[in-house]
């Protein structure tokens, strides 16, 4: 992540970097495990997260 540095040209930079820094970061390979798939639940709905052969993430219902 870039350094936070408020300047006269960009007075909002610290605020934006602080917001981004407060987001949790998860390693997708840890989430999906050895079979490359994970189930994510939102309320009562379940989604499947998987990593493709092209190293892309796919989230399906």
C-alpha distance matrix in Angstrom:
0.0 3.8 6.6 9.0 12.1 15.1 17.7 21.0 19.8 16.9 18.0 16.1 12.5 12.4 14.0 11.7 8.5 11.0 12.2 9.1 8.6 12.3 12.4 13.5 11.9 14.9 15.5 18.0 20.2 20.7 21.7 24.1 25.7 28.0 29.7 26.6 27.4 26.7 28.4 26.5 28.8 28.5 31.7 34.5 32.8 31.4 28.9 28.3 24.9 25.3 23.6 25.7 26.9 24.6 21.6 21.2 21.2 24.3 25.1 28.9 31.3
3.8 0.0 3.8 6.5 9.0 12.1 14.3 17.7 16.5 13.9 15.3 14.0 10.3 10.7 13.0 11.1 8.1 11.2 13.0 10.7 10.5 14.3 15.0 16.7 15.5 18.6 19.3 21.7 23.8 24.5 25.4 27.8 29.4 31.7 33.4 30.2 31.0 30.3 31.9 29.9 32.1 31.5 34.6 37.5 35.8 34.6 32.2 31.7 28.3 28.6 26.9 28.7 29.8 27.3 24.5 24.0 24.2 27.3 28.2 31.9 34.3
6.6 3.8 0.0 3.8 6.2 9.8 12.2 15.9 15.4 13.0 13.8 13.1 9.4 9.0 12.1 11.2 8.1 10.5 13.3 11.9 11.0 14.6 16.2 18.1 17.5 20.8 21.8 24.5 26.6 26.9 27.9 30.5 32.0 34.4 36.3 33.2 33.9 33.0 34.5 32.3 34.3 33.6 36.5 39.5 38.2 37.1 34.9 34.6 31.3 31.8 30.2 32.2 33.4 30.9 28.0 27.6 27.6 30.6 31.3 34.9 37.1
9.0 6.5 3.8 0.0 3.7 6.6 9.8 13.3 13.4 10.6 10.6 9.9 6.4 5.3 8.7 8.7 6.2 8.2 11.3 10.9 10.3 13.5 15.6 18.1 18.3 21.9 23.5 26.0 28.5 28.6 29.1 32.0 33.7 36.4 38.1 34.9 35.3 34.0 35.1 32.6 34.2 33.1 35.7 39.0 37.8 37.1 35.1 35.3 32.2 33.1 31.9 34.0 35.5 33.1 30.2 29.3 28.9 31.7 31.9 35.4 37.3
12.1 9.0 6.2 3.7 0.0 3.8 6.3 10.1 10.5 8.4 8.5 9.2 6.3 6.1 9.9 10.5 9.0 11.0 14.0 14.1 13.9 16.8 19.1 21.7 21.9 25.5 27.1 29.6 32.0 32.2 32.8 35.6 37.3 39.9 41.6 38.4 38.7 37.5 38.6 36.1 37.6 36.3 38.9 42.2 41.0 40.4 38.4 38.6 35.5 36.4 35.1 37.1 38.4 35.8 33.1 32.2 32.0 34.7 35.0 38.5 40.4
15.1 12.1 9.8 6.6 3.8 0.0 3.8 7.0 8.1 6.0 5.0 6.7 5.4 5.7 8.8 10.2 10.1 11.6 14.2 15.1 15.5 17.9 20.2 23.3 24.0 27.7 29.5 31.8 34.5 34.7 34.9 37.7 39.7 42.5 43.9 40.6 40.7 39.3 40.1 37.3 38.5 36.9 39.3 42.7 41.6 41.4 39.5 40.0 37.1 38.3 37.2 39.1 40.7 38.0 35.4 34.2 33.8 36.2 36.2 39.6 41.3
17.7 14.3 12.2 9.8 6.3 3.8 0.0 3.8 5.2 5.0 5.3 8.4 7.8 9.3 12.0 13.1 13.4 15.2 17.5 18.3 19.0 21.5 23.6 26.8 27.2 30.8 32.5 34.6 37.3 37.7 38.0 40.6 42.7 45.3 46.7 43.3 43.5 42.3 43.1 40.4 41.6 39.9 42.3 45.7 44.5 44.3 42.2 42.7 39.8 40.8 39.6 41.2 42.7 39.8 37.4 36.2 36.1 38.5 38.7 42.0 43.8
21.0 17.7 15.9 13.3 10.1 7.0 3.8 0.0 3.8 5.5 5.6 9.4 10.1 11.9 13.9 15.1 16.1 17.9 19.8 20.9 21.9 24.2 26.2 29.5 30.2 33.8 35.5 37.5 40.3 40.8 40.9 43.4 45.7 48.3 49.5 46.1 46.1 44.9 45.5 42.6 43.7 41.8 44.1 47.5 46.2 46.2 44.3 44.9 42.1 43.3 42.1 43.7 45.2 42.2 40.0 38.5 38.4 40.6 40.7 43.8 45.5
19.8 16.5 15.4 13.4 10.5 8.1 5.2 3.8 0.0 3.8 6.3 9.1 9.5 12.3 14.0 14.3 15.6 17.9 19.4 20.0 21.5 24.0 25.5 28.8 29.1 32.6 34.1 35.8 38.7 39.5 39.4 41.8 44.1 46.7 47.6 44.1 44.2 43.2 43.9 41.2 42.4 40.5 42.9 46.2 44.7 44.6 42.4 43.0 40.2 41.1 39.9 41.2 42.6 39.4 37.5 36.0 36.0 38.2 38.5 41.6 43.5
16.9 13.9 13.0 10.6 8.4 6.0 5.0 5.5 3.8 0.0 3.8 5.5 5.8 8.9 10.4 10.5 11.9 14.3 15.6 16.3 17.9 20.2 21.7 25.1 25.6 29.1 30.8 32.5 35.5 36.1 36.0 38.4 40.8 43.5 44.4 40.9 40.9 39.7 40.4 37.5 38.7 36.8 39.3 42.5 41.1 41.1 39.0 39.6 36.8 38.0 36.9 38.3 40.0 37.0 34.8 33.2 33.0 35.1 35.3 38.4 40.1
18.0 15.3 13.8 10.6 8.5 5.0 5.3 5.6 6.3 3.8 0.0 3.8 5.7 7.4 8.5 9.9 11.6 13.0 14.5 16.0 17.3 19.1 21.2 24.6 25.6 29.3 31.4 33.3 36.4 36.7 36.4 39.0 41.4 44.3 45.4 41.9 41.7 40.2 40.6 37.6 38.5 36.4 38.6 42.0 40.9 41.1 39.3 40.2 37.6 39.0 38.2 40.0 41.8 39.0 36.6 34.9 34.4 36.4 36.1 39.2 40.7
16.1 14.0 13.1 9.9 9.2 6.7 8.4 9.4 9.1 5.5 3.8 0.0 3.8 5.7 5.4 6.4 8.8 10.2 11.0 12.7 14.4 16.0 17.8 21.3 22.5 26.1 28.4 30.1 33.3 33.6 33.1 35.7 38.2 41.2 42.1 38.7 38.3 36.7 36.9 33.9 34.7 32.6 34.8 38.2 37.1 37.3 35.6 36.5 34.0 35.6 35.0 36.9 39.0 36.3 33.8 31.9 31.1 33.0 32.6 35.6 36.9
12.5 10.3 9.4 6.4 6.3 5.4 7.8 10.1 9.5 5.8 5.7 3.8 0.0 3.8 5.5 5.3 6.2 8.6 10.1 10.8 12.1 14.5 16.2 19.5 20.2 23.8 25.8 27.7 30.7 31.0 30.9 33.5 35.8 38.7 39.8 36.4 36.3 34.8 35.5 32.6 33.8 32.1 34.5 37.9 36.6 36.4 34.5 35.1 32.3 33.7 32.8 34.7 36.5 33.8 31.2 29.6 29.1 31.3 31.2 34.4 36.1
12.4 10.7 9.0 5.3 6.1 5.7 9.3 11.9 12.3 8.9 7.4 5.7 3.8 0.0 3.8 5.5 5.2 6.0 8.6 10.0 10.3 12.4 14.8 18.0 19.1 22.9 25.1 27.4 30.3 30.2 30.1 33.1 35.2 38.2 39.5 36.3 36.1 34.5 35.0 32.1 33.2 31.5 33.8 37.3 36.3 36.1 34.5 35.2 32.5 33.9 33.2 35.5 37.4 35.0 32.1 30.7 29.8 32.1 31.7 35.0 36.5
14.0 13.0 12.1 8.7 9.9 8.8 12.0 13.9 14.0 10.4 8.5 5.4 5.5 3.8 0.0 3.8 5.6 5.2 6.3 8.8 9.9 11.0 13.3 16.8 18.4 22.2 24.8 26.8 30.0 29.8 29.2 32.2 34.6 37.7 38.8 35.6 35.0 33.1 33.3 30.1 30.8 28.9 31.0 34.5 33.7 33.8 32.4 33.4 31.0 32.8 32.5 34.8 37.1 34.8 31.9 30.1 28.9 30.8 30.0 33.1 34.3
11.7 11.1 11.2 8.7 10.5 10.2 13.1 15.1 14.3 10.5 9.9 6.4 5.3 5.5 3.8 0.0 3.8 5.4 5.2 6.3 8.6 10.2 11.5 15.0 16.2 19.8 22.2 23.9 27.2 27.3 26.7 29.4 32.0 35.0 35.9 32.6 32.1 30.4 30.7 27.7 28.7 26.9 29.3 32.6 31.5 31.4 29.7 30.5 28.0 29.6 29.2 31.3 33.6 31.2 28.4 26.5 25.4 27.3 26.8 30.0 31.4
8.5 8.1 8.1 6.2 9.0 10.1 13.4 16.1 15.6 11.9 11.6 8.8 6.2 5.2 5.6 3.8 0.0 3.8 5.5 5.1 6.0 8.7 10.3 13.4 14.2 17.9 20.1 22.2 25.2 25.2 25.1 27.9 30.1 33.1 34.3 31.1 30.9 29.4 30.1 27.3 28.6 27.3 29.8 33.1 32.0 31.5 29.7 30.2 27.4 28.8 28.0 30.4 32.3 30.1 27.1 25.6 24.7 27.0 26.8 30.2 31.8
11.0 11.2 10.5 8.2 11.0 11.6 15.2 17.9 17.9 14.3 13.0 10.2 8.6 6.0 5.2 5.4 3.8 0.0 3.8 5.5 5.0 6.4 9.2 12.3 14.0 17.7 20.4 22.8 25.8 25.2 24.9 28.1 30.2 33.4 34.8 31.7 31.3 29.3 29.7 26.8 27.7 26.3 28.5 32.0 31.3 31.0 29.6 30.3 27.8 29.5 29.2 31.8 34.0 32.1 28.9 27.4 26.0 28.1 27.5 30.7 32.0
12.2 13.0 13.3 11.3 14.0 14.2 17.5 19.8 19.4 15.6 14.5 11.0 10.1 8.6 6.3 5.2 5.5 3.8 0.0 3.8 5.5 5.4 7.0 10.7 12.7 16.4 19.3 21.2 24.5 24.0 23.2 26.3 28.7 32.0 33.0 29.9 29.1 27.0 27.1 23.9 24.7 23.0 25.2 28.7 27.9 27.8 26.5 27.5 25.2 27.2 27.2 29.8 32.3 30.5 27.4 25.4 23.8 25.5 24.5 27.6 28.7
9.1 10.7 11.9 10.9 14.1 15.1 18.3 20.9 20.0 16.3 16.0 12.7 10.8 10.0 8.8 6.3 5.1 5.5 3.8 0.0 3.8 5.4 5.6 8.9 9.9 13.6 16.1 18.0 21.3 21.1 20.5 23.4 25.8 29.0 30.0 26.8 26.3 24.5 25.1 22.2 23.5 22.3 24.9 28.2 27.0 26.5 24.7 25.3 22.6 24.3 24.0 26.5 28.9 26.9 23.8 22.1 20.6 22.7 22.2 25.5 27.0
8.6 10.5 11.0 10.3 13.9 15.5 19.0 21.9 21.5 17.9 17.3 14.4 12.1 10.3 9.9 8.6 6.0 5.0 5.5 3.8 0.0 3.8 5.6 8.0 9.1 12.9 15.5 18.0 20.9 20.3 20.2 23.4 25.3 28.4 29.9 27.0 26.7 24.9 25.6 22.9 24.3 23.4 26.0 29.3 28.4 27.6 26.0 26.4 23.6 25.2 24.8 27.6 29.8 28.1 24.7 23.5 22.0 24.4 23.9 27.3 28.8
12.3 14.3 14.6 13.5 16.8 17.9 21.5 24.2 24.0 20.2 19.1 16.0 14.5 12.4 11.0 10.2 8.7 6.4 5.4 5.4 3.8 0.0 3.8 6.4 9.1 12.6 15.9 18.2 21.2 20.1 19.5 22.9 24.9 28.4 29.7 27.0 26.2 23.8 24.1 21.1 22.1 20.9 23.2 26.6 26.1 25.6 24.5 25.3 22.9 25.0 25.2 28.2 30.7 29.4 26.0 24.4 22.4 24.4 23.3 26.4 27.4
12.4 15.0 16.2 15.6 19.1 20.2 23.6 26.2 25.5 21.7 21.2 17.8 16.2 14.8 13.3 11.5 10.3 9.2 7.0 5.6 5.6 3.8 0.0 3.8 6.4 9.7 13.1 14.9 18.2 17.4 16.4 19.6 21.9 25.3 26.4 23.5 22.6 20.3 20.6 17.7 18.9 17.9 20.5 23.7 22.8 22.2 20.8 21.6 19.2 21.3 21.6 24.7 27.3 26.1 22.7 20.9 18.8 20.6 19.4 22.6 23.7
13.5 16.7 18.1 18.1 21.7 23.3 26.8 29.5 28.8 25.1 24.6 21.3 19.5 18.0 16.8 15.0 13.4 12.3 10.7 8.9 8.0 6.4 3.8 0.0 3.8 6.6 10.2 12.3 15.3 14.0 13.1 16.6 18.6 22.1 23.4 20.8 19.9 17.6 18.1 15.5 17.0 16.7 19.4 22.4 21.6 20.5 19.2 19.6 17.2 19.2 19.5 22.9 25.5 24.7 21.1 19.8 17.4 19.3 18.2 21.4 22.6
11.9 15.5 17.5 18.3 21.9 24.0 27.2 30.2 29.1 25.6 25.6 22.5 20.2 19.1 18.4 16.2 14.2 14.0 12.7 9.9 9.1 9.1 6.4 3.8 0.0 3.8 6.8 9.3 12.2 11.4 11.1 14.4 16.2 19.5 20.9 18.2 17.9 16.2 17.5 15.4 17.7 18.0 21.1 23.7 22.4 20.7 18.9 18.5 15.6 17.0 16.8 20.1 22.4 21.5 17.8 16.9 14.9 17.4 17.0 20.5 22.2
14.9 18.6 20.8 21.9 25.5 27.7 30.8 33.8 32.6 29.1 29.3 26.1 23.8 22.9 22.2 19.8 17.9 17.7 16.4 13.6 12.9 12.6 9.7 6.6 3.8 0.0 3.8 6.0 8.7 7.7 7.3 10.6 12.4 15.8 17.2 14.6 14.4 12.7 14.4 13.0 15.7 16.8 20.1 22.1 20.7 18.5 16.6 15.8 12.8 13.9 13.9 17.4 19.8 19.5 15.7 15.0 12.9 15.3 15.0 18.4 20.2
15.5 19.3 21.8 23.5 27.1 29.5 32.5 35.5 34.1 30.8 31.4 28.4 25.8 25.1 24.8 22.2 20.1 20.4 19.3 16.1 15.5 15.9 13.1 10.2 6.8 3.8 0.0 3.8 5.5 5.4 6.5 8.9 10.3 13.1 14.8 12.2 12.9 12.2 14.8 14.2 17.5 19.1 22.5 24.1 22.3 19.7 17.4 15.7 12.4 12.4 11.6 15.1 16.9 16.8 13.0 13.0 11.6 14.5 15.0 18.4 20.8
18.0 21.7 24.5 26.0 29.6 31.8 34.6 37.5 35.8 32.5 33.3 30.1 27.7 27.4 26.8 23.9 22.2 22.8 21.2 18.0 18.0 18.2 14.9 12.3 9.3 6.0 3.8 0.0 3.8 5.4 5.0 6.2 8.5 11.2 12.1 9.1 9.6 9.3 12.1 12.0 15.6 17.4 21.0 22.2 20.0 17.1 14.4 12.3 8.8 8.6 8.0 11.6 13.9 14.1 10.4 10.1 8.2 10.9 11.6 15.0 17.5
20.2 23.8 26.6 28.5 32.0 34.5 37.3 40.3 38.7 35.5 36.4 33.3 30.7 30.3 30.0 27.2 25.2 25.8 24.5 21.3 20.9 21.2 18.2 15.3 12.2 8.7 5.5 3.8 0.0 3.8 5.4 5.3 6.0 8.0 9.7 7.2 9.0 9.6 13.1 14.0 17.7 20.1 23.5 24.3 22.1 18.9 16.4 13.7 10.4 9.1 8.0 11.3 12.8 13.7 10.2 11.1 10.1 12.7 13.9 16.9 19.5
20.7 24.5 26.9 28.6 32.2 34.7 37.7 40.8 39.5 36.1 36.7 33.6 31.0 30.2 29.8 27.3 25.2 25.2 24.0 21.1 20.3 20.1 17.4 14.0 11.4 7.7 5.4 5.4 3.8 0.0 3.8 5.6 5.4 8.4 10.7 9.2 10.1 9.5 12.6 13.3 16.7 19.2 22.3 23.3 21.7 18.5 16.7 14.5 11.7 11.4 11.2 14.8 16.4 17.5 14.0 14.6 13.0 15.2 15.6 18.4 20.4
21.7 25.4 27.9 29.1 32.8 34.9 38.0 40.9 39.4 36.0 36.4 33.1 30.9 30.1 29.2 26.7 25.1 24.9 23.2 20.5 20.2 19.5 16.4 13.1 11.1 7.3 6.5 5.0 5.4 3.8 0.0 3.8 5.7 9.4 10.4 8.5 7.9 6.3 9.0 9.5 12.9 15.5 18.7 19.5 17.9 14.8 13.0 11.1 8.6 9.3 10.3 14.0 16.5 17.6 14.2 13.9 11.4 12.9 12.6 15.2 16.9
24.1 27.8 30.5 32.0 35.6 37.7 40.6 43.4 41.8 38.4 39.0 35.7 33.5 33.1 32.2 29.4 27.9 28.1 26.3 23.4 23.4 22.9 19.6 16.6 14.4 10.6 8.9 6.2 5.3 5.6 3.8 0.0 3.8 6.8 6.9 4.8 4.5 4.5 8.2 10.0 13.6 16.5 19.7 19.9 17.9 14.3 12.2 9.4 7.1 6.6 7.8 11.3 13.7 15.4 12.5 12.5 10.2 11.3 11.5 13.6 15.6
25.7 29.4 32.0 33.7 37.3 39.7 42.7 45.7 44.1 40.8 41.4 38.2 35.8 35.2 34.6 32.0 30.1 30.2 28.7 25.8 25.3 24.9 21.9 18.6 16.2 12.4 10.3 8.5 6.0 5.4 5.7 3.8 0.0 3.8 5.7 5.6 6.7 7.3 10.8 13.0 16.4 19.6 22.5 22.5 20.8 17.2 15.5 12.6 10.8 9.7 10.2 13.3 14.8 17.0 14.2 15.1 13.4 14.7 15.2 17.1 19.0
28.0 31.7 34.4 36.4 39.9 42.5 45.3 48.3 46.7 43.5 44.3 41.2 38.7 38.2 37.7 35.0 33.1 33.4 32.0 29.0 28.4 28.4 25.3 22.1 19.5 15.8 13.1 11.2 8.0 8.4 9.4 6.8 3.8 0.0 3.8 5.5 8.0 9.9 13.4 16.1 19.5 22.7 25.6 25.3 23.4 19.7 17.9 14.6 12.9 10.9 10.8 13.1 13.7 16.5 14.3 15.8 14.9 16.1 17.2 18.8 20.8
29.7 33.4 36.3 38.1 41.6 43.9 46.7 49.5 47.6 44.4 45.4 42.1 39.8 39.5 38.8 35.9 34.3 34.8 33.0 30.0 29.9 29.7 26.4 23.4 20.9 17.2 14.8 12.1 9.7 10.7 10.4 6.9 5.7 3.8 0.0 3.8 5.7 8.5 11.8 14.9 18.2 21.6 24.4 23.6 21.4 17.6 15.7 12.2 11.2 8.9 9.5 11.3 12.3 15.4 13.8 14.9 13.8 14.2 15.2 16.2 18.2
26.6 30.2 33.2 34.9 38.4 40.6 43.3 46.1 44.1 40.9 41.9 38.7 36.4 36.3 35.6 32.6 31.1 31.7 29.9 26.8 27.0 27.0 23.5 20.8 18.2 14.6 12.2 9.1 7.2 9.2 8.5 4.8 5.6 5.5 3.8 0.0 3.8 7.1 10.6 13.2 16.8 19.8 22.9 22.6 20.1 16.4 13.8 10.2 8.3 5.6 5.8 8.2 9.9 12.5 10.5 11.2 10.0 10.8 12.1 13.7 16.2
27.4 31.0 33.9 35.3 38.7 40.7 43.5 46.1 44.2 40.9 41.7 38.3 36.3 36.1 35.0 32.1 30.9 31.3 29.1 26.3 26.7 26.2 22.6 19.9 17.9 14.4 12.9 9.6 9.0 10.1 7.9 4.5 6.7 8.0 5.7 3.8 0.0 3.8 7.0 9.8 13.3 16.4 19.4 18.8 16.3 12.6 10.2 6.7 5.6 4.4 7.0 9.7 12.3 14.6 12.7 12.2 9.9 9.6 9.8 10.9 12.9
26.7 30.3 33.0 34.0 37.5 39.3 42.3 44.9 43.2 39.7 40.2 36.7 34.8 34.5 33.1 30.4 29.4 29.3 27.0 24.5 24.9 23.8 20.3 17.6 16.2 12.7 12.2 9.3 9.6 9.5 6.3 4.5 7.3 9.9 8.5 7.1 3.8 0.0 3.8 6.4 9.9 13.1 16.0 15.8 13.6 10.0 8.2 5.7 5.1 6.5 9.5 12.6 15.6 17.4 15.0 14.1 11.0 10.6 9.5 10.7 11.9
28.4 31.9 34.5 35.1 38.6 40.1 43.1 45.5 43.9 40.4 40.6 36.9 35.5 35.0 33.3 30.7 30.1 29.7 27.1 25.1 25.6 24.1 20.6 18.1 17.5 14.4 14.8 12.1 13.1 12.6 9.0 8.2 10.8 13.4 11.8 10.6 7.0 3.8 0.0 3.8 6.5 10.0 12.6 12.1 10.0 6.4 5.6 4.6 6.2 8.9 12.4 15.3 18.5 20.2 18.0 16.4 13.0 11.7 9.4 9.6 9.7
26.5 29.9 32.3 32.6 36.1 37.3 40.4 42.6 41.2 37.5 37.6 33.9 32.6 32.1 30.1 27.7 27.3 26.8 23.9 22.2 22.9 21.1 17.7 15.5 15.4 13.0 14.2 12.0 14.0 13.3 9.5 10.0 13.0 16.1 14.9 13.2 9.8 6.4 3.8 0.0 3.8 6.7 9.8 10.3 8.4 5.6 5.1 6.2 7.0 10.6 13.8 16.9 20.4 21.4 19.0 16.9 13.2 12.0 9.0 9.8 9.5
28.8 32.1 34.3 34.2 37.6 38.5 41.6 43.7 42.4 38.7 38.5 34.7 33.8 33.2 30.8 28.7 28.6 27.7 24.7 23.5 24.3 22.1 18.9 17.0 17.7 15.7 17.5 15.6 17.7 16.7 12.9 13.6 16.4 19.5 18.2 16.8 13.3 9.9 6.5 3.8 0.0 3.8 6.2 6.7 5.7 4.4 6.2 8.8 10.5 14.1 17.5 20.3 23.9 24.9 22.6 20.3 16.5 15.0 11.6 11.5 9.9
28.5 31.5 33.6 33.1 36.3 36.9 39.9 41.8 40.5 36.8 36.4 32.6 32.1 31.5 28.9 26.9 27.3 26.3 23.0 22.3 23.4 20.9 17.9 16.7 18.0 16.8 19.1 17.4 20.1 19.2 15.5 16.5 19.6 22.7 21.6 19.8 16.4 13.1 10.0 6.7 3.8 0.0 3.8 6.0 5.3 6.3 7.9 11.2 12.6 16.4 19.5 22.3 26.0 26.5 24.2 21.5 17.7 16.1 12.5 12.4 10.5
31.7 34.6 36.5 35.7 38.9 39.3 42.3 44.1 42.9 39.3 38.6 34.8 34.5 33.8 31.0 29.3 29.8 28.5 25.2 24.9 26.0 23.2 20.5 19.4 21.1 20.1 22.5 21.0 23.5 22.3 18.7 19.7 22.5 25.6 24.4 22.9 19.4 16.0 12.6 9.8 6.2 3.8 0.0 3.8 5.6 8.0 10.7 14.2 16.0 19.8 23.1 25.8 29.5 30.1 27.9 25.2 21.4 19.6 15.9 15.3 12.7
34.5 37.5 39.5 39.0 42.2 42.7 45.7 47.5 46.2 42.5 42.0 38.2 37.9 37.3 34.5 32.6 33.1 32.0 28.7 28.2 29.3 26.6 23.7 22.4 23.7 22.1 24.1 22.2 24.3 23.3 19.5 19.9 22.5 25.3 23.6 22.6 18.8 15.8 12.1 10.3 6.7 6.0 3.8 0.0 3.8 6.6 10.1 13.4 16.1 19.6 23.2 25.6 29.3 30.2 28.4 25.8 22.0 19.8 16.1 14.7 11.6
32.8 35.8 38.2 37.8 41.0 41.6 44.5 46.2 44.7 41.1 40.9 37.1 36.6 36.3 33.7 31.5 32.0 31.3 27.9 27.0 28.4 26.1 22.8 21.6 22.4 20.7 22.3 20.0 22.1 21.7 17.9 17.9 20.8 23.4 21.4 20.1 16.3 13.6 10.0 8.4 5.7 5.3 5.6 3.8 0.0 3.8 6.7 10.3 13.1 16.5 20.1 22.3 26.0 26.9 25.2 22.5 18.8 16.3 12.6 10.9 7.8
31.4 34.6 37.1 37.1 40.4 41.4 44.3 46.2 44.6 41.1 41.1 37.3 36.4 36.1 33.8 31.4 31.5 31.0 27.8 26.5 27.6 25.6 22.2 20.5 20.7 18.5 19.7 17.1 18.9 18.5 14.8 14.3 17.2 19.7 17.6 16.4 12.6 10.0 6.4 5.6 4.4 6.3 8.0 6.6 3.8 0.0 3.8 6.9 9.9 13.2 16.8 19.1 22.7 23.9 22.2 19.8 16.1 13.7 10.3 8.8 6.4
28.9 32.2 34.9 35.1 38.4 39.5 42.2 44.3 42.4 39.0 39.3 35.6 34.5 34.5 32.4 29.7 29.7 29.6 26.5 24.7 26.0 24.5 20.8 19.2 18.9 16.6 17.4 14.4 16.4 16.7 13.0 12.2 15.5 17.9 15.7 13.8 10.2 8.2 5.6 5.1 6.2 7.9 10.7 10.1 6.7 3.8 0.0 3.8 6.5 9.9 13.4 15.6 19.3 20.3 18.6 16.1 12.5 10.0 6.5 5.4 4.5
28.3 31.7 34.6 35.3 38.6 40.0 42.7 44.9 43.0 39.6 40.2 36.5 35.1 35.2 33.4 30.5 30.2 30.3 27.5 25.3 26.4 25.3 21.6 19.6 18.5 15.8 15.7 12.3 13.7 14.5 11.1 9.4 12.6 14.6 12.2 10.2 6.7 5.7 4.6 6.2 8.8 11.2 14.2 13.4 10.3 6.9 3.8 0.0 3.8 6.4 10.2 12.3 15.9 17.2 15.7 13.5 10.2 7.9 5.6 5.2 6.3
24.9 28.3 31.3 32.2 35.5 37.1 39.8 42.1 40.2 36.8 37.6 34.0 32.3 32.5 31.0 28.0 27.4 27.8 25.2 22.6 23.6 22.9 19.2 17.2 15.6 12.8 12.4 8.8 10.4 11.7 8.6 7.1 10.8 12.9 11.2 8.3 5.6 5.1 6.2 7.0 10.5 12.6 16.0 16.1 13.1 9.9 6.5 3.8 0.0 3.8 7.1 9.9 13.5 14.5 12.4 10.4 6.9 5.7 4.5 6.6 9.1
25.3 28.6 31.8 33.1 36.4 38.3 40.8 43.3 41.1 38.0 39.0 35.6 33.7 33.9 32.8 29.6 28.8 29.5 27.2 24.3 25.2 25.0 21.3 19.2 17.0 13.9 12.4 8.6 9.1 11.4 9.3 6.6 9.7 10.9 8.9 5.6 4.4 6.5 8.9 10.6 14.1 16.4 19.8 19.6 16.5 13.2 9.9 6.4 3.8 0.0 3.8 6.4 9.9 11.3 9.5 8.2 5.7 5.4 6.6 8.6 11.6
23.6 26.9 30.2 31.9 35.1 37.2 39.6 42.1 39.9 36.9 38.2 35.0 32.8 33.2 32.5 29.2 28.0 29.2 27.2 24.0 24.8 25.2 21.6 19.5 16.8 13.9 11.6 8.0 8.0 11.2 10.3 7.8 10.2 10.8 9.5 5.8 7.0 9.5 12.4 13.8 17.5 19.5 23.1 23.2 20.1 16.8 13.4 10.2 7.1 3.8 0.0 3.8 6.8 8.0 5.8 5.5 4.7 6.4 9.1 11.5 14.9
25.7 28.7 32.2 34.0 37.1 39.1 41.2 43.7 41.2 38.3 40.0 36.9 34.7 35.5 34.8 31.3 30.4 31.8 29.8 26.5 27.6 28.2 24.7 22.9 20.1 17.4 15.1 11.6 11.3 14.8 14.0 11.3 13.3 13.1 11.3 8.2 9.7 12.6 15.3 16.9 20.3 22.3 25.8 25.6 22.3 19.1 15.6 12.3 9.9 6.4 3.8 0.0 3.8 5.2 5.2 5.2 6.4 7.2 10.7 12.5 16.1
26.9 29.8 33.4 35.5 38.4 40.7 42.7 45.2 42.6 40.0 41.8 39.0 36.5 37.4 37.1 33.6 32.3 34.0 32.3 28.9 29.8 30.7 27.3 25.5 22.4 19.8 16.9 13.9 12.8 16.4 16.5 13.7 14.8 13.7 12.3 9.9 12.3 15.6 18.5 20.4 23.9 26.0 29.5 29.3 26.0 22.7 19.3 15.9 13.5 9.9 6.8 3.8 0.0 3.8 5.3 7.4 9.7 11.0 14.5 16.2 19.8
24.6 27.3 30.9 33.1 35.8 38.0 39.8 42.2 39.4 37.0 39.0 36.3 33.8 35.0 34.8 31.2 30.1 32.1 30.5 26.9 28.1 29.4 26.1 24.7 21.5 19.5 16.8 14.1 13.7 17.5 17.6 15.4 17.0 16.5 15.4 12.5 14.6 17.4 20.2 21.4 24.9 26.5 30.1 30.2 26.9 23.9 20.3 17.2 14.5 11.3 8.0 5.2 3.8 0.0 3.8 5.6 9.0 10.8 14.6 16.8 20.5
21.6 24.5 28.0 30.2 33.1 35.4 37.4 40.0 37.5 34.8 36.6 33.8 31.2 32.1 31.9 28.4 27.1 28.9 27.4 23.8 24.7 26.0 22.7 21.1 17.8 15.7 13.0 10.4 10.2 14.0 14.2 12.5 14.2 14.3 13.8 10.5 12.7 15.0 18.0 19.0 22.6 24.2 27.9 28.4 25.2 22.2 18.6 15.7 12.4 9.5 5.8 5.2 5.3 3.8 0.0 3.8 6.8 9.7 13.2 16.0 19.6
21.2 24.0 27.6 29.3 32.2 34.2 36.2 38.5 36.0 33.2 34.9 31.9 29.6 30.7 30.1 26.5 25.6 27.4 25.4 22.1 23.5 24.4 20.9 19.8 16.9 15.0 13.0 10.1 11.1 14.6 13.9 12.5 15.1 15.8 14.9 11.2 12.2 14.1 16.4 16.9 20.3 21.5 25.2 25.8 22.5 19.8 16.1 13.5 10.4 8.2 5.5 5.2 7.4 5.6 3.8 0.0 3.8 6.6 10.1 13.0 16.7
21.2 24.2 27.6 28.9 32.0 33.8 36.1 38.4 36.0 33.0 34.4 31.1 29.1 29.8 28.9 25.4 24.7 26.0 23.8 20.6 22.0 22.4 18.8 17.4 14.9 12.9 11.6 8.2 10.1 13.0 11.4 10.2 13.4 14.9 13.8 10.0 9.9 11.0 13.0 13.2 16.5 17.7 21.4 22.0 18.8 16.1 12.5 10.2 6.9 5.7 4.7 6.4 9.7 9.0 6.8 3.8 0.0 3.8 6.7 10.0 13.5
24.3 27.3 30.6 31.7 34.7 36.2 38.5 40.6 38.2 35.1 36.4 33.0 31.3 32.1 30.8 27.3 27.0 28.1 25.5 22.7 24.4 24.4 20.6 19.3 17.4 15.3 14.5 10.9 12.7 15.2 12.9 11.3 14.7 16.1 14.2 10.8 9.6 10.6 11.7 12.0 15.0 16.1 19.6 19.8 16.3 13.7 10.0 7.9 5.7 5.4 6.4 7.2 11.0 10.8 9.7 6.6 3.8 0.0 3.8 6.4 10.1
25.1 28.2 31.3 31.9 35.0 36.2 38.7 40.7 38.5 35.3 36.1 32.6 31.2 31.7 30.0 26.8 26.8 27.5 24.5 22.2 23.9 23.3 19.4 18.2 17.0 15.0 15.0 11.6 13.9 15.6 12.6 11.5 15.2 17.2 15.2 12.1 9.8 9.5 9.4 9.0 11.6 12.5 15.9 16.1 12.6 10.3 6.5 5.6 4.5 6.6 9.1 10.7 14.5 14.6 13.2 10.1 6.7 3.8 0.0 3.8 7.0
28.9 31.9 34.9 35.4 38.5 39.6 42.0 43.8 41.6 38.4 39.2 35.6 34.4 35.0 33.1 30.0 30.2 30.7 27.6 25.5 27.3 26.4 22.6 21.4 20.5 18.4 18.4 15.0 16.9 18.4 15.2 13.6 17.1 18.8 16.2 13.7 10.9 10.7 9.6 9.8 11.5 12.4 15.3 14.7 10.9 8.8 5.4 5.2 6.6 8.6 11.5 12.5 16.2 16.8 16.0 13.0 10.0 6.4 3.8 0.0 3.8
31.3 34.3 37.1 37.3 40.4 41.3 43.8 45.5 43.5 40.1 40.7 36.9 36.1 36.5 34.3 31.4 31.8 32.0 28.7 27.0 28.8 27.4 23.7 22.6 22.2 20.2 20.8 17.5 19.5 20.4 16.9 15.6 19.0 20.8 18.2 16.2 12.9 11.9 9.7 9.5 9.9 10.5 12.7 11.6 7.8 6.4 4.5 6.3 9.1 11.6 14.9 16.1 19.8 20.5 19.6 16.7 13.5 10.1 7.0 3.8 0.0
